Amino acid sequence: MARRKSYSHEKRKTSLNTMIESDRIPTVSAAAFKGSEVLLVRHGEAASHLTGAYGLPGGRLESGEGLLDAAVREFEEETGLLAERDTMMLLPKVFNGDIHRKSGEILKTAWHIFAVPNFTGELRETDETSPEWVEIDTMSSLNLLPNTEVAVRQALSIIEKI
């Protein structure tokens, strides 16, 4: 008699041994702070996210790339800043997000966030994103991507413990 699988979603391991649901695309973001401000990126016309939406700098993993490497790369690509990778801390929670795209597609993601206590460089815009320091207490008035405010507050609580 054949054995039946008793789980509804298959899971796979990322390079940091974090389990994610296989129907979700693994993505990363980096949360950096300056006083009472968080660094967010505003998505422009060239981005596939909805124009004017704000989120943490981040994106998809490239083939064979680990979570930390992807977070460092995406942070630099979207902001111009270099994260000090040895000080970055992965938040314990992986957020599931359903991100609406300009194409009408809904991108189902497993979102891994790193707190970035140390970074260097100067902010720079790209064709897709414009980095902005935003007051944490007023970010809820912006058009935020799903789970952004919760992720920012969790990352801030980790940074404040250092």
C-alpha positions in Angstrom: 0.0 0.0 0.0 1.4 3.4 -1.0 2.0 5.9 1.8 0.4 9.3 1.5 2.1 12.5 2.3 0.4 14.3 5.2 1.5 17.8 4.5 -0.1 20.4 2.3 2.9 22.4 1.1 6.4 21.1 0.3 9.2 23.0 2.0 12.8 23.6 0.9 15.9 24.9 2.7 17.6 28.2 1.8 21.3 28.5 2.2 20.8 29.7 5.8 18.7 26.5 6.5 15.5 28.5 6.8 12.5 26.6 5.7 10.2 28.3 3.2 7.1 27.2 1.4 7.9 26.0 -2.1 5.0 28.0 -3.6 6.7 31.3 -2.4 9.6 33.1 -4.1 12.4 33.7 -1.6 13.2 37.4 -1.3 15.3 39.5 1.0 15.4 43.1 2.3 17.7 45.2 4.4 16.4 47.6 7.2 18.8 50.5 8.0 18.2 53.2 10.5 19.4 56.8 11.1 18.1 58.1 14.4 14.3 58.1 14.2 14.3 57.4 10.5 14.3 54.2 8.4 15.6 53.9 4.9 12.8 53.0 2.4 12.8 53.0 -1.4 10.0 54.6 -3.4 9.3 52.6 -6.6 9.3 54.6 -9.8 7.9 54.1 -13.3 10.6 51.7 -14.3 10.0 49.3 -11.4 7.7 46.4 -11.7 6.1 47.3 -8.3 3.3 49.8 -8.3 4.6 53.3 -8.9 4.9 55.3 -5.7 4.8 52.2 -3.4 7.4 52.3 -0.6 9.3 49.3 0.8 12.6 48.2 2.3 15.4 47.9 -0.2 15.5 44.3 -1.4 14.6 41.8 -4.1 14.9 38.3 -5.3 17.8 35.9 -4.8 20.0 35.2 -7.9 20.7 31.6 -8.8 22.9 30.0 -6.2 22.9 33.1 -4.0 22.5 32.9 -0.2 20.2 35.2 1.8 22.9 37.4 3.2 24.7 37.8 -0.1 21.4 38.8 -1.7 20.6 41.3 1.0 24.0 43.0 0.8 23.7 43.1 -3.1 20.1 44.4 -3.1 20.9 47.0 -0.5 23.8 48.4 -2.5 21.9 48.2 -5.8 18.8 50.0 -4.6 20.4 52.6 -2.3 24.1 53.0 -3.2 25.1 52.2 0.4 27.4 49.4 1.4 26.2 47.3 4.3 28.7 45.9 6.8 27.8 42.3 6.3 29.4 40.9 9.5 27.0 43.0 11.6 23.8 42.2 9.7 21.2 40.2 11.6 18.4 38.1 10.1 15.0 38.7 11.7 13.6 35.4 13.1 10.2 35.9 11.3 9.8 35.1 7.6 7.0 37.2 6.2 4.7 35.9 3.5 3.6 38.6 1.1 1.3 38.9 -1.8 2.8 41.8 -3.9 0.7 43.4 -6.6 2.6 44.2 -9.7 2.0 46.7 -12.6 1.4 43.7 -14.9 -1.6 42.6 -12.7 0.4 39.6 -11.4 0.4 38.9 -7.7 3.9 37.9 -6.6 3.8 35.4 -3.7 7.0 35.9 -1.6 8.7 34.5 1.4 10.4 37.7 2.7 13.6 37.5 4.8 14.7 40.7 6.4 18.1 41.7 7.7 18.7 44.5 10.2 21.6 46.6 9.1 23.3 48.4 12.0 26.3 49.6 10.0 26.7 50.9 6.5 28.7 53.4 4.5 28.4 55.5 1.4 26.1 58.0 -0.2 22.5 57.5 -1.3 21.8 57.3 -5.0 18.7 56.8 -7.1 18.3 54.2 -9.8 15.9 54.0 -12.8 13.6 51.8 -10.6 14.0 53.2 -7.0 14.6 56.3 -5.1 15.9 55.8 -1.5 14.5 58.1 1.2 15.0 58.5 4.9 11.5 58.4 6.4 10.4 59.1 10.0 9.4 55.8 11.5 6.4 57.3 13.3 4.9 58.7 10.0 5.7 55.9 7.6 2.2 54.5 8.0 0.9 57.4 6.0 2.8 56.2 2.9 1.7 53.7 0.3 3.7 50.8 1.9 4.2 47.3 0.5 2.7 44.5 2.6 4.3 43.9 6.0 6.8 46.8 5.7 5.8 48.6 8.9 5.8 45.4 11.0 9.2 44.4 9.5 10.7 47.9 10.2 9.5 47.8 13.8 10.9 44.3 14.4 14.3 45.2 12.8 14.4 48.4 14.9 13.8 46.4 18.1 16.8 44.2 17.2 19.0 47.2 16.4 18.1 48.9 19.7 19.4 45.9 21.7 22.9 46.3 20.4 
